[in-house]
Amino acid sequence: MQAFEWASAMVDSSRVSTFVISILLIVYGSFRSLNIEQEQKEKDRDKERQVAVLSSSSLLAILNPGSEGENVMQTISVWQAMCMPIGASISLLIMFLFFDSLQLVFAICTAVLAMVAFAFLLLPMCQYLLRPCHSNTKVSFGFCGRFTSAEILASVLSFLIVCIWILTGHWLLMDALGMGLCVALIALVQLPNLKVSTLLLMGLLVYDVFWVFFSSYIFSTNVMVRVATRPAENPIGMIAKKLHIFSVGNNAPKLSLPGKLVFPSLQNSGHFSMLGLGDIVMPGLLLCFVLRYDFYKQTQTVSSDASTMPAPNSVKYYHKITYFHCSLVGYFLGLLTSTISSEIFQAAQPALLYLVPFTLGPLLLMAYLKGDLKRMWTEPFRTWTQPKYLEV
């Protein structure tokens, strides 16, 4: 009977939703990042062709003012990867110690960031809807910048979603905003190599384990769980109370900040599954990196001379497996192990304790077997030429 209850808990709708949504967010964010990078490279090639035609970069700058500096991707350096667990610990500690006095600031800042991220998530849909009347003209909004019609529509829809979330506090809208944050971070932040990826994930693994398992010995409570589950006062309610509009202030719902994804169970009322955004974004950055490397390696293979490639029968089976698929399966197994552990111990588990080994370990082994480990560790995207003849 106990085994049946444990098995039914594993296939609960909240658990299944956690698995499906987290994997879809990583896959979509990774391919979105790859698409943005390819579009940026295409723009750079167009600029180079224009420079060749005009034979003058200064003339190009006059004809195309403000065309430079449009790269929106942010690459994490070694120093940033080492400092990120420390910065995350400081932020978590501030939210734990000063949440009551700063919850209005936290709520407003989170709402603004979520609005921008959700607009980024809605942008492809808006571009598709406005494609029949699409134009490249941008509307100026003064110091805010210039935006296309699709960007304006996405921003308006995102603003409306945030407003409805503040008014209702519904968990589904909170999840939608959290999904936007996941996709935006995975798509717009890049890991340059495997060295930075390993430093970042190992540091965050230590951070996650400490604040989940050992923070209770110092602060007499689980700091990570307390911050993740603590609701914030509604900004509208707080402002209404200061204006002595108590009818509005007392009815304003508290807000659960979109730093996590929450999925209620359809079978068990009151039961829900929760997964932090960091448990999606951080492994997602690694998968995004290996997807970019798989694509780069594929383009190098296609552009190289076919005569230099080994015969199909001599290719090992692991050469047919892409790094992205290997890491994605590892993420699924890590998430499954984390879920099983939480059911066995009936306590919150640091998901990165399972996700990092299951994603990073097979990736390192696969890179070693394929002979790509040294290259992926330092300069994975450096242009290289294959030798004309291969040693047999």
N, C-alpha and C positions, 0 to 999 in steps of 0.2 A: 504493500500500500504506500509506503514511504517512497519507494522507487518510482511508483506511478506518479505521485505528486511532484517529485523532482523533475521527471520527464515532461509532465504537462506544463511546469513552470518554464521550461526551456523553449517550448513552442508557443508560449503566450503571445498574444498579439503585440504587446508592448515590446517584448524582446525581438520579435521578428521585424517590427517597424524600426527598431534601433539598428539592426544589421543592414536592412535594405537601404534606409535613408543615408546612413553614414557612408556606405560603399558608393552609392550613387553620387553623393556630394563630392567624394574624392575623385571619382572618374570624370565627372563633368568639370570640376574645377581644374583638373590636370589638362584635359583636352582644350578647355577654354584658354589656359595659359599658353599652351602650344600654339593655338590659333593666333593669339595676340602677338606672340613672338614672331611668327611667320609673317604676319601683316606688317610688323615693324621692319623686318628685314626687307620686305618688298618695297616699302616706302623708302628705305635707305638706298636700295638699288635704283629706284626711280630718280632719286636725287643725284646719284652718281651719273646716271645717263644724262640728266639735264645739265650737270656740270660739264660733261664731255661735249655736249652740243654747244653750250654757251661759251665754253672755254674760259670761264671767269666765275669764281665762287662769289665775288663781290656783286656781280650782276645778278646772280641767282638770288642772293640775299635781298636785293632790291625788288626783284620781281615776286619773291615769295617771302614777305616779311613774317617773322614769327614761326617759320616752318621748322626750326631746330628746337631741340630740347623737348620733344613730345614723347619721349620714352617714359612710360608710367611704371615700368617694372622696377622693383627694389630687390637688390641682391644682398644677401646676408654675408657679412665678412666673418673671418675667424674671431676677431675681437667681439663682435656682436653676438656670435653664437656662444661664446664663453660667458658673456655678461647677461644673456637673456634669462637663465635660471635665477640669477641674483635679483635682477629687476622684477621678475615675476614673484619672487618671494617677498620683496619689499611691497609690491602692490597688494599682494594677498594679505600681508600683515596690516597694512593701512586700512584696507576694507574691513578687516576683522576688529581692529581696535577703535576705529573712528567712524564706523558705519552710521551710527545714529546721527552724528553731527554733520556728516558729509553725504548722506543718502540722496539729498536733492541734487547735489553735484553729480553723483554717480548716475542717477537716473537720467539727467539731461544729457550728459556726455554719451552715455550708452545709446540713448534714443537718436542722437545726431549721427553717431557712427553707424548704427543699424540702418538708419534711413539712407545714408550714402551707399552702404554695402548692398542693401536691397534694391536700390536703383540700378546698381551694377548688374545684379542678378536679372532684373527685368529688361535690361537694355536690348538683348537679342530679340526678345519677343516684340518689343516696341518697334525695333527696326524692321521686323518682318511685317507687322501690321501696317506700317507706314511706307512700305516699299513701293506700292503703286504711285504714291505722291511724294516719293523721296527726292530730296534735293540736297546738294552738298553745302548749301548756304548755312551759315551759323548766325544765331541771334546773339547780340551783345547784351550782357547784363552788367555793364560797368566793370567794377573791380572784381566781380565774381568770375568773369571770363566770358567766353563765347561757347554756345552750345547748339547742337543740332536739334531738330524737332523731336527725334526719337529720344534724345537725352532729356529734353524738357518733359516729355510725356512720362518717361520712367521716373523722373524725380517727383512729378506731381502724384503719380500713383503710389510711390513709396512714402511720400509725406502723408497721404490719406491713410495708408495702412498703419503708420506709426501713430497717427491721431486716434484711430479706432482702437489700437492696442492700449493706448493710455486711458481711453475712456472705459474700456471693458476689462482690460487685463487678461484677456482670453489666452489660454496656453497655446492654441493653434497659431495665433498671430505672433506670439513670442518665438515659437519654433520657426516660423517663416523668416523672421528677422535674423534668428540665429543661423539659419541656412544661408542667408545672404552674406553674413559675416564669414562663414566657412568658405564659400565659393570665392569671395573677393580676396581673402588672404591667400588661399591656395593658388589663385590665378595670378595675383599681382606680386607675390613675394617668391623669390627664387633662391635655391641653394646652388652655389657655383660648382661644387665638387663633393666627393664622398667624404673627404676629410672634415669639411664644415658640417656636413650632414651628421656624421658620427659624433662630433663634439656637441652639436645642438641636442640630438636625441638622447645621448647619454647623460648630459647635464640635466635635461628635463625629466629623465627617468629618476635621477636622484632627488630632484625637487618634488616630484609627485609622490614618491615613496615616503619621503620625510614628512611632508605635510599631511598625508593620509594616515600613516602608521605611528609616527613618533610625536606629532604635535600635541597629542592629548596628554603626554607626560609633562609637557611644559605649560600648556595653557588650560589643562583640565577639560578639554573638549577637542573634538576633531575639527581643526580650523578649516580645512578644505570643504568638508561637508557643511559646516555652519555657514560659511560665506556663500556656497553654491545654492543653498536652500533658503537663505534668509530673504524675505520679501522687503521691498523698499516702499516707502510712502509715496503715494501718487502725487506728482508735482501739482496737478490741478487741485487736489484736495488740500495740500499744504498752503497753496496760494489762497484758496477759498477761506480757509480757517483764519489766515492773517487778515483777510478782508471782512471777517466776521460773517461770512456766508456759510453758516454751519450746515444748512440743508444739503449743500453741494459737497462740502468738505467731509461730512460724515458718511456720505454714500459713495465716495470715490473709492474704487477697489485698490488694494495694494498690488504692486507690480513685482513680478518675478523677473529679474533682469535677464536678457537673452545671452547669458554666458554658458548655456547648456541647452540640450534638446531633451524635452520631456514627452514621453509617450504613455498615456493612460492605458490601462488594460481594459479590453472589452469583456473579458471573462470575470475578472475579480474587481469589483467596485472599490475604489480607493487605492488600488495598487497601480504603480507606474514605474517605468524604466527611465533612467536618467543617464546621459552621457555628456561629459564636458566638451566644449568646442575644441579645446586643446587636444583632446584625444582623437579628433578628426583632422584638425589642421596640421599638427606637427607630423604625423605619419603621412598625411596628404602631401606635404611639401617634399618628402622623400620620394613618394610615388610620382609626383610631378617631375622631379629631377630625372628619374630613370626613364620616364616616358620621353622626355626631351632627348636623352642620350640614345634611346632606342631609335628615335626618328633620325637623329644625326648619323648614327651608325648605318642606318638603312640607306640614307642618301649617299653616304660615302661608298657603300658597297655597290649601289647602282651606277655611280659615276666612275667607278674603277673599271679596269680592263677585266673582262670576264675570264680571260686566259690565266689570270693570276689567282683565281679562286680555286680552292680544292674541289675535287670531285664530290658529287652529292653523297655517294656511298661512304666516303671517308669522314663525313661530318658527324660528330658525336651527337647523341640525342639531346643533350643539354644545350647545344648551340641553337636548337630549334625553339627553345623557350625564351621569350623576351623577358627582360628584367622587370618590366611593368607587370606582366602577368604573374611572375614569381612573387613580387612584393605584394600584389593585390591578394593573392591566395594566402600569403603570410599574414596580412592584416586581418583577413577573415578568421583565420585560425587563432590569432592573438585575441581578437574580440570574443570569439567563442570560449577560449580558455578563461578570459576575464569574467565572462558571464557565469561559467560553471563554478569558478572560485567564489563569486559573490553568493551563489545559491548554496554552496557547501558551507561556507563560513557565516552566512547570513549577516554580512557586514559589507560596508563600502570597500571597494578594491581600487588601488591605483592602476588604472587601465594601461598606462604606459609601461608598467612593469611587465606586462605580457605583450603589448603591441610592439615595443621596440625590439626585443629579441626575435620575435616572429617575423618582423619585416626586415630588420637590418642584418640579422644573422644569415638567412638564406641568400640575401643579396650579395653579401661579402663572399660567401662560398661560391655562388654562381660566377661572380666576377673573377675570382681566382681560377676557377676551372676554365673559363673562357679566355683567360690571359688578359683581361681588361682591368684588373684591380689597380695596377700601378698608374695607369692612365686616368681612370676614374677618380683616383684619390687626389690628384693634383690638378691636371688640366684636361678634363674630358672632352672639351669642345675645340681643342686646338686643331687647326688644319694640318693634316699630315698626308703623306703620299706613300702608297704601298710600293714595296720593291717590285721590279719588273718580273723577277723570277723568284719562286718560292723554293726553299730548301726542302728536299724530300728525305 
